[in-house]
Amino acid sequence: MSSYYFIVNPAAGRGKANAVGKSVQKICTDRKIDFDLVYTSKSGHATDLAAIARDKFECVVAVGGDGTINEIVNGMIGGSATLGIVPVGSGNDFV
């Protein structure tokens, strides 16, 4: 079981999250951190990914904005994973 599951919304922050996702991947690889990283492809996809990951990973990390966080939290309901947030939205009201 991987420790971290990063869910990246590449459209968040007017596309900035895509670059942040690549940076997260490099940092985790360089530091030999046990992780998986996936990119969303449509609205609602983050919820589906989080629902699959909520009991398979120690921490599910949202890389995006408020909408991404909302979807991931909804997918994690009833699971055992901890929520992590890398705020890369245009407003980041939640954070």
mmCIF file as gemmi writes it, N, C-alpha and C atoms, coordinates in Angstrom:
data_model
loop_
_atom_site.group_PDB
_atom_site.id
_atom_site.type_symbol
_atom_site.label_atom_id
_atom_site.label_alt_id
_atom_site.label_comp_id
_atom_site.label_asym_id
_atom_site.label_entity_id
_atom_site.label_seq_id
_atom_site.pdbx_PDB_ins_code
_atom_site.Cartn_x
_atom_site.Cartn_y
_atom_site.Cartn_z
_atom_site.occupancy
_atom_site.B_iso_or_equiv
_atom_site.pdbx_formal_charge
_atom_site.auth_seq_id
_atom_site.auth_asym_id
_atom_site.pdbx_PDB_model_num
ATOM 1 N N . MET Axp A 1 ? 0.846 -1.172 0 1 0 ? 1 A 1
ATOM 2 C CA . MET Axp A 1 ? 0 0 0 1 0 ? 1 A 1
ATOM 3 C C . MET Axp A 1 ? 0.895 1.24 0 1 0 ? 1 A 1
ATOM 4 N N . SER Axp A 2 ? 0.608 2.145 -0.923 1 0 ? 2 A 1
ATOM 5 C CA . SER Axp A 2 ? 1.332 3.412 -0.972 1 0 ? 2 A 1
ATOM 6 C C . SER Axp A 2 ? 0.846 4.33 0.138 1 0 ? 2 A 1
ATOM 7 N N . SER Axp A 3 ? 1.715 5.189 0.577 1 0 ? 3 A 1
ATOM 8 C CA . SER Axp A 3 ? 1.365 6.098 1.656 1 0 ? 3 A 1
ATOM 9 C C . SER Axp A 3 ? 0.53 7.278 1.176 1 0 ? 3 A 1
ATOM 10 N N . TYR Axp A 4 ? 0.891 7.847 0.023 1 0 ? 4 A 1
ATOM 11 C CA . TYR Axp A 4 ? 0.23 9.058 -0.462 1 0 ? 4 A 1
ATOM 12 C C . TYR Axp A 4 ? -0.384 8.827 -1.836 1 0 ? 4 A 1
ATOM 13 N N . TYR Axp A 5 ? -1.576 9.363 -1.995 1 0 ? 5 A 1
ATOM 14 C CA . TYR Axp A 5 ? -2.285 9.287 -3.275 1 0 ? 5 A 1
ATOM 15 C C . TYR Axp A 5 ? -2.653 10.712 -3.661 1 0 ? 5 A 1
ATOM 16 N N . PHE Axp A 6 ? -1.926 11.271 -4.614 1 0 ? 6 A 1
ATOM 17 C CA . PHE Axp A 6 ? -2.156 12.636 -5.06 1 0 ? 6 A 1
ATOM 18 C C . PHE Axp A 6 ? -3.157 12.639 -6.203 1 0 ? 6 A 1
ATOM 19 N N . ILE Axp A 7 ? -4.219 13.421 -6.038 1 0 ? 7 A 1
ATOM 20 C CA . ILE Axp A 7 ? -5.204 13.606 -7.092 1 0 ? 7 A 1
ATOM 21 C C . ILE Axp A 7 ? -5.056 15.035 -7.584 1 0 ? 7 A 1
ATOM 22 N N . VAL Axp A 8 ? -4.605 15.174 -8.823 1 0 ? 8 A 1
ATOM 23 C CA . VAL Axp A 8 ? -4.293 16.478 -9.396 1 0 ? 8 A 1
ATOM 24 C C . VAL Axp A 8 ? -5.362 16.868 -10.414 1 0 ? 8 A 1
ATOM 25 N N . ASN Axp A 9 ? -5.922 18.047 -10.234 1 0 ? 9 A 1
ATOM 26 C CA . ASN Axp A 9 ? -6.826 18.62 -11.226 1 0 ? 9 A 1
ATOM 27 C C . ASN Axp A 9 ? -5.983 19.534 -12.105 1 0 ? 9 A 1
ATOM 28 N N . PRO Axp A 10 ? -5.604 19.087 -13.317 1 0 ? 10 A 1
ATOM 29 C CA . PRO Axp A 10 ? -4.68 19.862 -14.137 1 0 ? 10 A 1
ATOM 30 C C . PRO Axp A 10 ? -5.236 21.211 -14.589 1 0 ? 10 A 1
ATOM 31 N N . ALA Axp A 11 ? -6.526 21.413 -14.5 1 0 ? 11 A 1
ATOM 32 C CA . ALA Axp A 11 ? -7.131 22.681 -14.908 1 0 ? 11 A 1
ATOM 33 C C . ALA Axp A 11 ? -7.156 23.713 -13.778 1 0 ? 11 A 1
ATOM 34 N N . ALA Axp A 12 ? -6.929 23.283 -12.557 1 0 ? 12 A 1
ATOM 35 C CA . ALA Axp A 12 ? -7.016 24.187 -11.403 1 0 ? 12 A 1
ATOM 36 C C . ALA Axp A 12 ? -5.95 25.277 -11.487 1 0 ? 12 A 1
ATOM 37 N N . GLY Axp A 13 ? -6.292 26.419 -10.949 1 0 ? 13 A 1
ATOM 38 C CA . GLY Axp A 13 ? -5.357 27.541 -10.948 1 0 ? 13 A 1
ATOM 39 C C . GLY Axp A 13 ? -4.986 27.982 -12.34 1 0 ? 13 A 1
ATOM 40 N N . ARG Axp A 14 ? -5.969 27.903 -13.243 1 0 ? 14 A 1
ATOM 41 C CA . ARG Axp A 14 ? -5.757 28.267 -14.655 1 0 ? 14 A 1
ATOM 42 C C . ARG Axp A 14 ? -4.61 27.467 -15.27 1 0 ? 14 A 1
ATOM 43 N N . GLY Axp A 15 ? -4.533 26.187 -14.894 1 0 ? 15 A 1
ATOM 44 C CA . GLY Axp A 15 ? -3.535 25.283 -15.447 1 0 ? 15 A 1
ATOM 45 C C . GLY Axp A 15 ? -2.273 25.145 -14.613 1 0 ? 15 A 1
ATOM 46 N N . LYS Axp A 16 ? -2.138 25.953 -13.585 1 0 ? 16 A 1
ATOM 47 C CA . LYS Axp A 16 ? -0.94 25.91 -12.735 1 0 ? 16 A 1
ATOM 48 C C . LYS Axp A 16 ? -0.797 24.569 -12.017 1 0 ? 16 A 1
ATOM 49 N N . ALA Axp A 17 ? -1.915 23.931 -11.684 1 0 ? 17 A 1
ATOM 50 C CA . ALA Axp A 17 ? -1.866 22.665 -10.942 1 0 ? 17 A 1
ATOM 51 C C . ALA Axp A 17 ? -1.18 21.566 -11.746 1 0 ? 17 A 1
ATOM 52 N N . ASN Axp A 18 ? -1.253 21.648 -13.058 1 0 ? 18 A 1
ATOM 53 C CA . ASN Axp A 18 ? -0.584 20.655 -13.898 1 0 ? 18 A 1
ATOM 54 C C . ASN Axp A 18 ? 0.919 20.677 -13.642 1 0 ? 18 A 1
ATOM 55 N N . ALA Axp A 19 ? 1.504 21.865 -13.617 1 0 ? 19 A 1
ATOM 56 C CA . ALA Axp A 19 ? 2.938 22.004 -13.344 1 0 ? 19 A 1
ATOM 57 C C . ALA Axp A 19 ? 3.267 21.603 -11.907 1 0 ? 19 A 1
ATOM 58 N N . VAL Axp A 20 ? 2.388 21.955 -10.973 1 0 ? 20 A 1
ATOM 59 C CA . VAL Axp A 20 ? 2.604 21.583 -9.57 1 0 ? 20 A 1
ATOM 60 C C . VAL Axp A 20 ? 2.587 20.059 -9.426 1 0 ? 20 A 1
ATOM 61 N N . GLY Axp A 21 ? 1.685 19.398 -10.134 1 0 ? 21 A 1
ATOM 62 C CA . GLY Axp A 21 ? 1.632 17.934 -10.105 1 0 ? 21 A 1
ATOM 63 C C . GLY Axp A 21 ? 2.94 17.316 -10.561 1 0 ? 21 A 1
ATOM 64 N N . LYS Axp A 22 ? 3.536 17.869 -11.607 1 0 ? 22 A 1
ATOM 65 C CA . LYS Axp A 22 ? 4.825 17.365 -12.096 1 0 ? 22 A 1
ATOM 66 C C . LYS Axp A 22 ? 5.927 17.607 -11.061 1 0 ? 22 A 1
ATOM 67 N N . SER Axp A 23 ? 5.873 18.743 -10.371 1 0 ? 23 A 1
ATOM 68 C CA . SER Axp A 23 ? 6.856 19.034 -9.329 1 0 ? 23 A 1
ATOM 69 C C . SER Axp A 23 ? 6.704 18.077 -8.144 1 0 ? 23 A 1
ATOM 70 N N . VAL Axp A 24 ? 5.454 17.814 -7.749 1 0 ? 24 A 1
ATOM 71 C CA . VAL Axp A 24 ? 5.185 16.871 -6.657 1 0 ? 24 A 1
ATOM 72 C C . VAL Axp A 24 ? 5.74 15.498 -7.011 1 0 ? 24 A 1
ATOM 73 N N . GLN Axp A 25 ? 5.521 15.07 -8.242 1 0 ? 25 A 1
ATOM 74 C CA . GLN Axp A 25 ? 6.005 13.765 -8.68 1 0 ? 25 A 1
ATOM 75 C C . GLN Axp A 25 ? 7.534 13.703 -8.596 1 0 ? 25 A 1
ATOM 76 N N . LYS Axp A 26 ? 8.222 14.738 -9.043 1 0 ? 26 A 1
ATOM 77 C CA . LYS Axp A 26 ? 9.683 14.758 -8.997 1 0 ? 26 A 1
ATOM 78 C C . LYS Axp A 26 ? 10.192 14.761 -7.554 1 0 ? 26 A 1
ATOM 79 N N . ILE Axp A 27 ? 9.587 15.584 -6.716 1 0 ? 27 A 1
ATOM 80 C CA . ILE Axp A 27 ? 10.021 15.656 -5.312 1 0 ? 27 A 1
ATOM 81 C C . ILE Axp A 27 ? 9.838 14.312 -4.613 1 0 ? 27 A 1
ATOM 82 N N . CYS Axp A 28 ? 8.686 13.695 -4.808 1 0 ? 28 A 1
ATOM 83 C CA . CYS Axp A 28 ? 8.428 12.399 -4.156 1 0 ? 28 A 1
ATOM 84 C C . CYS Axp A 28 ? 9.371 11.322 -4.673 1 0 ? 28 A 1
ATOM 85 N N . THR Axp A 29 ? 9.628 11.329 -5.969 1 0 ? 29 A 1
ATOM 86 C CA . THR Axp A 29 ? 10.545 10.344 -6.551 1 0 ? 29 A 1
ATOM 87 C C . THR Axp A 29 ? 11.957 10.562 -6.031 1 0 ? 29 A 1
ATOM 88 N N . ASP Axp A 30 ? 12.421 11.811 -6.031 1 0 ? 30 A 1
ATOM 89 C CA . ASP Axp A 30 ? 13.776 12.121 -5.557 1 0 ? 30 A 1
ATOM 90 C C . ASP Axp A 30 ? 13.969 11.749 -4.096 1 0 ? 30 A 1
ATOM 91 N N . ARG Axp A 31 ? 12.92 11.916 -3.298 1 0 ? 31 A 1
ATOM 92 C CA . ARG Axp A 31 ? 13.016 11.628 -1.857 1 0 ? 31 A 1
ATOM 93 C C . ARG Axp A 31 ? 12.603 10.2 -1.504 1 0 ? 31 A 1
ATOM 94 N N . LYS Axp A 32 ? 12.307 9.409 -2.543 1 0 ? 32 A 1
ATOM 95 C CA . LYS Axp A 32 ? 11.916 8.007 -2.375 1 0 ? 32 A 1
ATOM 96 C C . LYS Axp A 32 ? 10.694 7.847 -1.479 1 0 ? 32 A 1
ATOM 97 N N . ILE Axp A 33 ? 9.739 8.763 -1.654 1 0 ? 33 A 1
ATOM 98 C CA . ILE Axp A 33 ? 8.473 8.715 -0.918 1 0 ? 33 A 1
ATOM 99 C C . ILE Axp A 33 ? 7.538 7.761 -1.647 1 0 ? 33 A 1
ATOM 100 N N . ASP Axp A 34 ? 6.871 6.918 -0.901 1 0 ? 34 A 1
ATOM 101 C CA . ASP Axp A 34 ? 5.93 5.951 -1.468 1 0 ? 34 A 1
ATOM 102 C C . ASP Axp A 34 ? 4.635 6.689 -1.834 1 0 ? 34 A 1
ATOM 103 N N . PHE Axp A 35 ? 4.328 6.787 -3.145 1 0 ? 35 A 1
ATOM 104 C CA . PHE Axp A 35 ? 3.178 7.564 -3.578 1 0 ? 35 A 1
ATOM 105 C C . PHE Axp A 35 ? 2.625 7.063 -4.909 1 0 ? 35 A 1
ATOM 106 N N . ASP Axp A 36 ? 1.406 7.449 -5.183 1 0 ? 36 A 1
ATOM 107 C CA . ASP Axp A 36 ? 0.787 7.337 -6.503 1 0 ? 36 A 1
ATOM 108 C C . ASP Axp A 36 ? 0.259 8.717 -6.838 1 0 ? 36 A 1
ATOM 109 N N . LEU Axp A 37 ? 0.234 9.061 -8.102 1 0 ? 37 A 1
ATOM 110 C CA . LEU Axp A 37 ? -0.261 10.36 -8.537 1 0 ? 37 A 1
ATOM 111 C C . LEU Axp A 37 ? -1.113 10.166 -9.778 1 0 ? 37 A 1
ATOM 112 N N . VAL Axp A 38 ? -2.325 10.722 -9.742 1 0 ? 38 A 1
ATOM 113 C CA . VAL Axp A 38 ? -3.236 10.619 -10.883 1 0 ? 38 A 1
ATOM 114 C C . VAL Axp A 38 ? -3.784 12 -11.221 1 0 ? 38 A 1
ATOM 115 N N . TYR Axp A 39 ? -4.165 12.164 -12.473 1 0 ? 39 A 1
ATOM 116 C CA . TYR Axp A 39 ? -4.759 13.419 -12.941 1 0 ? 39 A 1
ATOM 117 C C . TYR Axp A 39 ? -6.233 13.189 -13.245 1 0 ? 39 A 1
ATOM 118 N N . THR Axp A 40 ? -7.051 14.169 -12.893 1 0 ? 40 A 1
ATOM 119 C CA . THR Axp A 40 ? -8.465 14.081 -13.22 1 0 ? 40 A 1
ATOM 120 C C . THR Axp A 40 ? -8.655 14.446 -14.688 1 0 ? 40 A 1
ATOM 121 N N . SER Axp A 41 ? -9.749 13.935 -15.261 1 0 ? 41 A 1
ATOM 122 C CA . SER Axp A 41 ? -10.006 14.195 -16.676 1 0 ? 41 A 1
ATOM 123 C C . SER Axp A 41 ? -11.348 14.862 -16.938 1 0 ? 41 A 1
ATOM 124 N N . LYS Axp A 42 ? -12.192 14.93 -15.895 1 0 ? 42 A 1
ATOM 125 C CA . LYS Axp A 42 ? -13.516 15.531 -16.084 1 0 ? 42 A 1
ATOM 126 C C . LYS Axp A 42 ? -14.11 15.86 -14.722 1 0 ? 42 A 1
ATOM 127 N N . SER Axp A 43 ? -15.174 16.606 -14.735 1 0 ? 43 A 1
ATOM 128 C CA . SER Axp A 43 ? -15.883 16.937 -13.5 1 0 ? 43 A 1
ATOM 129 C C . SER Axp A 43 ? -16.396 15.659 -12.843 1 0 ? 43 A 1
ATOM 130 N N . GLY Axp A 44 ? -16.21 15.534 -11.547 1 0 ? 44 A 1
ATOM 131 C CA . GLY Axp A 44 ? -16.652 14.352 -10.808 1 0 ? 44 A 1
ATOM 132 C C . GLY Axp A 44 ? -15.62 13.247 -10.738 1 0 ? 44 A 1
ATOM 133 N N . HIS Axp A 45 ? -14.581 13.332 -11.532 1 0 ? 45 A 1
ATOM 134 C CA . HIS Axp A 45 ? -13.563 12.282 -11.573 1 0 ? 45 A 1
ATOM 135 C C . HIS Axp A 45 ? -12.802 12.176 -10.252 1 0 ? 45 A 1
ATOM 136 N N . ALA Axp A 46 ? -12.547 13.327 -9.61 1 0 ? 46 A 1
ATOM 137 C CA . ALA Axp A 46 ? -11.819 13.314 -8.334 1 0 ? 46 A 1
ATOM 138 C C . ALA Axp A 46 ? -12.604 12.561 -7.259 1 0 ? 46 A 1
ATOM 139 N N . THR Axp A 47 ? -13.924 12.687 -7.284 1 0 ? 47 A 1
ATOM 140 C CA . THR Axp A 47 ? -14.763 11.959 -6.32 1 0 ? 47 A 1
ATOM 141 C C . THR Axp A 47 ? -14.6 10.465 -6.513 1 0 ? 47 A 1
ATOM 142 N N . ASP Axp A 48 ? -14.648 10.023 -7.76 1 0 ? 48 A 1
ATOM 143 C CA . ASP Axp A 48 ? -14.503 8.597 -8.064 1 0 ? 48 A 1
ATOM 144 C C . ASP Axp A 48 ? -13.127 8.078 -7.65 1 0 ? 48 A 1
ATOM 145 N N . LEU Axp A 49 ? -12.088 8.841 -7.949 1 0 ? 49 A 1
ATOM 146 C CA . LEU Axp A 49 ? -10.726 8.427 -7.588 1 0 ? 49 A 1
ATOM 147 C C . LEU Axp A 49 ? -10.55 8.354 -6.07 1 0 ? 49 A 1
ATOM 148 N N . ALA Axp A 50 ? -11.086 9.341 -5.36 1 0 ? 50 A 1
ATOM 149 C CA . ALA Axp A 50 ? -10.973 9.352 -3.897 1 0 ? 50 A 1
ATOM 150 C C . ALA Axp A 50 ? -11.729 8.189 -3.266 1 0 ? 50 A 1
ATOM 151 N N . ALA Axp A 51 ? -12.875 7.839 -3.828 1 0 ? 51 A 1
ATOM 152 C CA . ALA Axp A 51 ? -13.659 6.724 -3.29 1 0 ? 51 A 1
ATOM 153 C C . ALA Axp A 51 ? -12.892 5.407 -3.412 1 0 ? 51 A 1
ATOM 154 N N . ILE Axp A 52 ? -12.141 5.266 -4.469 1 0 ? 52 A 1
ATOM 155 C CA . ILE Axp A 52 ? -11.329 4.06 -4.661 1 0 ? 52 A 1
ATOM 156 C C . ILE Axp A 52 ? -10.139 4.052 -3.705 1 0 ? 52 A 1
ATOM 157 N N . ALA Axp A 53 ? -9.571 5.229 -3.455 1 0 ? 53 A 1
ATOM 158 C CA . ALA Axp A 53 ? -8.333 5.341 -2.669 1 0 ? 53 A 1
ATOM 159 C C . ALA Axp A 53 ? -8.535 5.442 -1.167 1 0 ? 53 A 1
ATOM 160 N N . ARG Axp A 54 ? -9.733 5.755 -0.715 1 0 ? 54 A 1
ATOM 161 C CA . ARG Axp A 54 ? -9.955 6.127 0.694 1 0 ? 54 A 1
ATOM 162 C C . ARG Axp A 54 ? -9.558 5.071 1.72 1 0 ? 54 A 1
ATOM 163 N N . ASP Axp A 55 ? -9.515 3.813 1.351 1 0 ? 55 A 1
ATOM 164 C CA . ASP Axp A 55 ? -9.102 2.762 2.286 1 0 ? 55 A 1
ATOM 165 C C . ASP Axp A 55 ? -7.813 2.064 1.849 1 0 ? 55 A 1
ATOM 166 N N . LYS Axp A 56 ? -7.232 2.509 0.743 1 0 ? 56 A 1
ATOM 167 C CA . LYS Axp A 56 ? -6.019 1.874 0.224 1 0 ? 56 A 1
ATOM 168 C C . LYS Axp A 56 ? -4.76 2.686 0.498 1 0 ? 56 A 1
ATOM 169 N N . PHE Axp A 57 ? -4.928 3.936 0.917 1 0 ? 57 A 1
ATOM 170 C CA . PHE Axp A 57 ? -3.798 4.83 1.132 1 0 ? 57 A 1
ATOM 171 C C . PHE Axp A 57 ? -3.913 5.489 2.499 1 0 ? 57 A 1
ATOM 172 N N . GLU Axp A 58 ? -2.772 5.865 3.056 1 0 ? 58 A 1
ATOM 173 C CA . GLU Axp A 58 ? -2.77 6.561 4.338 1 0 ? 58 A 1
ATOM 174 C C . GLU Axp A 58 ? -3.282 7.993 4.191 1 0 ? 58 A 1
ATOM 175 N N . CYS Axp A 59 ? -2.938 8.631 3.066 1 0 ? 59 A 1
ATOM 176 C CA . CYS Axp A 59 ? -3.303 10.034 2.867 1 0 ? 59 A 1
ATOM 177 C C . CYS Axp A 59 ? -3.686 10.265 1.407 1 0 ? 59 A 1
ATOM 178 N N . VAL Axp A 60 ? -4.846 10.853 1.2 1 0 ? 60 A 1
ATOM 179 C CA . VAL Axp A 60 ? -5.284 11.255 -0.139 1 0 ? 60 A 1
ATOM 180 C C . VAL Axp A 60 ? -5.089 12.766 -0.211 1 0 ? 60 A 1
ATOM 181 N N . VAL Axp A 61 ? -4.317 13.213 -1.187 1 0 ? 61 A 1
ATOM 182 C CA . VAL Axp A 61 ? -3.93 14.62 -1.269 1 0 ? 61 A 1
ATOM 183 C C . VAL Axp A 61 ? -4.581 15.281 -2.48 1 0 ? 61 A 1
ATOM 184 N N . ALA Axp A 62 ? -5.315 16.347 -2.22 1 0 ? 62 A 1
ATOM 185 C CA . ALA Axp A 62 ? -5.929 17.146 -3.276 1 0 ? 62 A 1
ATOM 186 C C . ALA Axp A 62 ? -4.917 18.17 -3.777 1 0 ? 62 A 1
ATOM 187 N N . VAL Axp A 63 ? -4.656 18.161 -5.072 1 0 ? 63 A 1
ATOM 188 C CA . VAL Axp A 63 ? -3.8 19.165 -5.694 1 0 ? 63 A 1
ATOM 189 C C . VAL Axp A 63 ? -4.697 19.946 -6.639 1 0 ? 63 A 1
ATOM 190 N N . GLY Axp A 64 ? -5.211 21.068 -6.14 1 0 ? 64 A 1
ATOM 191 C CA . GLY Axp A 64 ? -6.147 21.858 -6.915 1 0 ? 64 A 1
ATOM 192 C C . GLY Axp A 64 ? -6.798 22.904 -6.04 1 0 ? 64 A 1
ATOM 193 N N . GLY Axp A 65 ? -7.976 23.317 -6.44 1 0 ? 65 A 1
ATOM 194 C CA . GLY Axp A 65 ? -8.685 24.362 -5.724 1 0 ? 65 A 1
ATOM 195 C C . GLY Axp A 65 ? -9.855 23.839 -4.919 1 0 ? 65 A 1
ATOM 196 N N . ASP Axp A 66 ? -10.755 24.753 -4.591 1 0 ? 66 A 1
ATOM 197 C CA . ASP Axp A 66 ? -11.901 24.422 -3.743 1 0 ? 66 A 1
ATOM 198 C C . ASP Axp A 66 ? -12.782 23.321 -4.345 1 0 ? 66 A 1
ATOM 199 N N . GLY Axp A 67 ? -12.981 23.37 -5.65 1 0 ? 67 A 1
ATOM 200 C CA . GLY Axp A 67 ? -13.804 22.346 -6.304 1 0 ? 67 A 1
ATOM 201 C C . GLY Axp A 67 ? -13.181 20.967 -6.216 1 0 ? 67 A 1
ATOM 202 N N . THR Axp A 68 ? -11.886 20.899 -6.396 1 0 ? 68 A 1
ATOM 203 C CA . THR Axp A 68 ? -11.167 19.63 -6.299 1 0 ? 68 A 1
ATOM 204 C C . THR Axp A 68 ? -11.247 19.083 -4.876 1 0 ? 68 A 1
ATOM 205 N N . ILE Axp A 69 ? -11.031 19.947 -3.902 1 0 ? 69 A 1
ATOM 206 C CA . ILE Axp A 69 ? -11.119 19.538 -2.492 1 0 ? 69 A 1
ATOM 207 C C . ILE Axp A 69 ? -12.513 19.017 -2.186 1 0 ? 69 A 1
ATOM 208 N N . ASN Axp A 70 ? -13.53 19.732 -2.642 1 0 ? 70 A 1
ATOM 209 C CA . ASN Axp A 70 ? -14.915 19.315 -2.405 1 0 ? 70 A 1
ATOM 210 C C . ASN Axp A 70 ? -15.181 17.926 -2.978 1 0 ? 70 A 1
ATOM 211 N N . GLU Axp A 71 ? -14.768 17.692 -4.197 1 0 ? 71 A 1
ATOM 212 C CA . GLU Axp A 71 ? -14.98 16.38 -4.811 1 0 ? 71 A 1
ATOM 213 C C . GLU Axp A 71 ? -14.262 15.283 -4.034 1 0 ? 71 A 1
ATOM 214 N N . ILE Axp A 72 ? -13.02 15.543 -3.648 1 0 ? 72 A 1
ATOM 215 C CA . ILE Axp A 72 ? -12.237 14.52 -2.955 1 0 ? 72 A 1
ATOM 216 C C . ILE Axp A 72 ? -12.813 14.218 -1.577 1 0 ? 72 A 1
ATOM 217 N N . VAL Axp A 73 ? -13.215 15.241 -0.846 1 0 ? 73 A 1
ATOM 218 C CA . VAL Axp A 73 ? -13.826 15.02 0.465 1 0 ? 73 A 1
ATOM 219 C C . VAL Axp A 73 ? -15.078 14.162 0.325 1 0 ? 73 A 1
ATOM 220 N N . ASN Axp A 74 ? -15.897 14.447 -0.659 1 0 ? 74 A 1
ATOM 221 C CA . ASN Axp A 74 ? -17.101 13.64 -0.879 1 0 ? 74 A 1
ATOM 222 C C . ASN Axp A 74 ? -16.766 12.188 -1.19 1 0 ? 74 A 1
ATOM 223 N N . GLY Axp A 75 ? -15.695 11.957 -1.922 1 0 ? 75 A 1
ATOM 224 C CA . GLY Axp A 75 ? -15.286 10.59 -2.227 1 0 ? 75 A 1
ATOM 225 C C . GLY Axp A 75 ? -14.669 9.862 -1.05 1 0 ? 75 A 1
ATOM 226 N N . MET Axp A 76 ? -14.131 10.598 -0.097 1 0 ? 76 A 1
ATOM 227 C CA . MET Axp A 76 ? -13.459 9.989 1.053 1 0 ? 76 A 1
ATOM 228 C C . MET Axp A 76 ? -14.396 9.642 2.204 1 0 ? 76 A 1
ATOM 229 N N . ILE Axp A 77 ? -15.639 10.061 2.142 1 0 ? 77 A 1
ATOM 230 C CA . ILE Axp A 77 ? -16.576 9.82 3.245 1 0 ? 77 A 1
ATOM 231 C C . ILE Axp A 77 ? -16.639 8.33 3.562 1 0 ? 77 A 1
ATOM 232 N N . GLY Axp A 78 ? -16.456 8.002 4.818 1 0 ? 78 A 1
ATOM 233 C CA . GLY Axp A 78 ? -16.512 6.616 5.266 1 0 ? 78 A 1
ATOM 234 C C . GLY Axp A 78 ? -15.192 5.877 5.166 1 0 ? 78 A 1
ATOM 235 N N . GLY Axp A 79 ? -14.17 6.52 4.636 1 0 ? 79 A 1
ATOM 236 C CA . GLY Axp A 79 ? -12.874 5.866 4.491 1 0 ? 79 A 1
ATOM 237 C C . GLY Axp A 79 ? -11.954 6.157 5.66 1 0 ? 79 A 1
ATOM 238 N N . SER Axp A 80 ? -10.776 5.574 5.609 1 0 ? 80 A 1
ATOM 239 C CA . SER Axp A 80 ? -9.828 5.713 6.714 1 0 ? 80 A 1
ATOM 240 C C . SER Axp A 80 ? -8.663 6.646 6.404 1 0 ? 80 A 1
ATOM 241 N N . ALA Axp A 81 ? -8.53 7.101 5.188 1 0 ? 81 A 1
ATOM 242 C CA . ALA Axp A 81 ? -7.398 7.956 4.807 1 0 ? 81 A 1
ATOM 243 C C . ALA Axp A 81 ? -7.537 9.36 5.386 1 0 ? 81 A 1
ATOM 244 N N . THR Axp A 82 ? -6.402 10.001 5.553 1 0 ? 82 A 1
ATOM 245 C CA . THR Axp A 82 ? -6.329 11.397 5.963 1 0 ? 82 A 1
ATOM 246 C C . THR Axp A 82 ? -6.329 12.258 4.708 1 0 ? 82 A 1
ATOM 247 N N . LEU Axp A 83 ? -6.921 13.449 4.809 1 0 ? 83 A 1
ATOM 248 C CA . LEU Axp A 83 ? -6.939 14.385 3.693 1 0 ? 83 A 1
ATOM 249 C C . LEU Axp A 83 ? -5.723 15.304 3.759 1 0 ? 83 A 1
ATOM 250 N N . GLY Axp A 84 ? -5.049 15.447 2.629 1 0 ? 84 A 1
ATOM 251 C CA . GLY Axp A 84 ? -3.982 16.423 2.481 1 0 ? 84 A 1
ATOM 252 C C . GLY Axp A 84 ? -4.374 17.398 1.387 1 0 ? 84 A 1
ATOM 253 N N . ILE Axp A 85 ? -3.861 18.615 1.464 1 0 ? 85 A 1
ATOM 254 C CA . ILE Axp A 85 ? -4.22 19.63 0.479 1 0 ? 85 A 1
ATOM 255 C C . ILE Axp A 85 ? -2.977 20.378 0.019 1 0 ? 85 A 1
ATOM 256 N N . VAL Axp A 86 ? -2.806 20.455 -1.3 1 0 ? 86 A 1
ATOM 257 C CA . VAL Axp A 86 ? -1.816 21.34 -1.909 1 0 ? 86 A 1
ATOM 258 C C . VAL Axp A 86 ? -2.65 22.385 -2.649 1 0 ? 86 A 1
ATOM 259 N N . PRO Axp A 87 ? -2.802 23.583 -2.073 1 0 ? 87 A 1
ATOM 260 C CA . PRO Axp A 87 ? -3.713 24.585 -2.638 1 0 ? 87 A 1
ATOM 261 C C . PRO Axp A 87 ? -3.153 25.237 -3.901 1 0 ? 87 A 1
ATOM 262 N N . VAL Axp A 88 ? -3.811 24.959 -5.035 1 0 ? 88 A 1
ATOM 263 C CA . VAL Axp A 88 ? -3.347 25.489 -6.301 1 0 ? 88 A 1
ATOM 264 C C . VAL Axp A 88 ? -4.516 26.087 -7.09 1 0 ? 88 A 1
ATOM 265 N N . GLY Axp A 89 ? -5.587 26.423 -6.416 1 0 ? 89 A 1
ATOM 266 C CA . GLY Axp A 89 ? -6.726 27.01 -7.105 1 0 ? 89 A 1
ATOM 267 C C . GLY Axp A 89 ? -6.522 28.487 -7.355 1 0 ? 89 A 1
ATOM 268 N N . SER Axp A 90 ? -7.467 29.094 -8.034 1 0 ? 90 A 1
ATOM 269 C CA . SER Axp A 90 ? -7.343 30.524 -8.305 1 0 ? 90 A 1
ATOM 270 C C . SER Axp A 90 ? -7.768 31.364 -7.105 1 0 ? 90 A 1
ATOM 271 N N . GLY Axp A 91 ? -8.643 30.839 -6.237 1 0 ? 91 A 1
ATOM 272 C CA . GLY Axp A 91 ? -9.082 31.6 -5.077 1 0 ? 91 A 1
ATOM 273 C C . GLY Axp A 91 ? -8.672 30.985 -3.756 1 0 ? 91 A 1
ATOM 274 N N . ASN Axp A 92 ? -8.736 29.67 -3.649 1 0 ? 92 A 1
ATOM 275 C CA . ASN Axp A 92 ? -8.382 28.932 -2.437 1 0 ? 92 A 1
ATOM 276 C C . ASN Axp A 92 ? -9.114 29.442 -1.197 1 0 ? 92 A 1
ATOM 277 N N . ASP Axp A 93 ? -10.402 29.65 -1.328 1 0 ? 93 A 1
ATOM 278 C CA . ASP Axp A 93 ? -11.201 30.131 -0.201 1 0 ? 93 A 1
ATOM 279 C C . ASP Axp A 93 ? -11.177 29.151 0.961 1 0 ? 93 A 1
ATOM 280 N N . PHE Axp A 94 ? -11.243 27.856 0.684 1 0 ? 94 A 1
ATOM 281 C CA . PHE Axp A 94 ? -11.27 26.858 1.749 1 0 ? 94 A 1
ATOM 282 C C . PHE Axp A 94 ? -9.993 26.912 2.582 1 0 ? 94 A 1
ATOM 283 N N . VAL Axp A 95 ? -8.879 26.908 1.905 1 0 ? 95 A 1
ATOM 284 C CA . VAL Axp A 95 ? -7.58 26.906 2.589 1 0 ? 95 A 1
ATOM 285 C C . VAL Axp A 95 ? -7.389 28.243 3.265 1 0 ? 95 A 1
